[in-house]
Structures are given as structure tokens and as C-alpha cells.
Amino acid sequence: MSITHVVAAGDLCLPSIGSLADDLSQAFAAGDAVRLDLSAVAAPDLSVLQLVESARRAACDEGRDFALTAPVGAPFRALLARAGFIPASDEDATFWFHGDSAQ
């Protein structure tokens, strides 16, 4: 199975989220498994979380293989806490934290 990697970086937020949305759309169109690397995103906002959650749910509904390349770091942990994802369900912990504790 082929894997398409999508890398997001910088201060990814609402004004720049379209680029990541396009990259994810193209990756899913290729029909491969998709791995999203968020490790270089310095200051994510809620639009990033909404986009990733939307992609995650769409992939699940379509039986597609979509995952993060690594557990999210501190900026995303703080955003997930503000958005009510922490404490995380088992499914959320597996996706966002690769099963590690969200604390």
C-alpha cells in the first residue's frame, strides 16, 4: 500500500488553512493511505482542528486509512483542551496522541 504524506507547518490558522485543505484533498484523491505531519505547526487555531477532524471523520466514513505521523505536541494539546477534546475518548487518544495519555 502506498502512503501519501502531507506536511503542515508554521502558524497554520484560518487565513492559511485553504492550503492544507487543498493538500489533504489531493492526497485523498490519490487513493492512498494518508499521513498528516503536524509536528512543525507552531500556533494552530480552531480551523486546523476542524479541518483535521473533518478529514478524519470523512476517512472513517469511507473506510480510508488516515492518521497523524506522530502524536501532537504542546500547541495542539492546549488547543484540544480548549476545544473540549481532553479528556480524550479512546478513539481521540488513539488518533491525536497515538494512545498516549493526553495529560
HELIX and SHEET records of a PDB file:
HELIX    1   1 LEU A   14  SER A   16  5                                   3    
HELIX    2   2 ILE A   17  ALA A   29  1                                  13    
HELIX    3   3 LEU A   46  ASP A   61  1                                  16    
HELIX    4   4 ALA A   74  ARG A   82  1                                   9    
HELIX    5   5 ASP A   90  PHE A   97  1                                   8    
SHEET    1   A 3 ILE A   3  GLY A  10  0                                        
SHEET    2   A 3 ALA A  33  VAL A  41  1                                        
SHEET    3   A 3 PHE A  66  LEU A  68  1                                        
END                                                                             
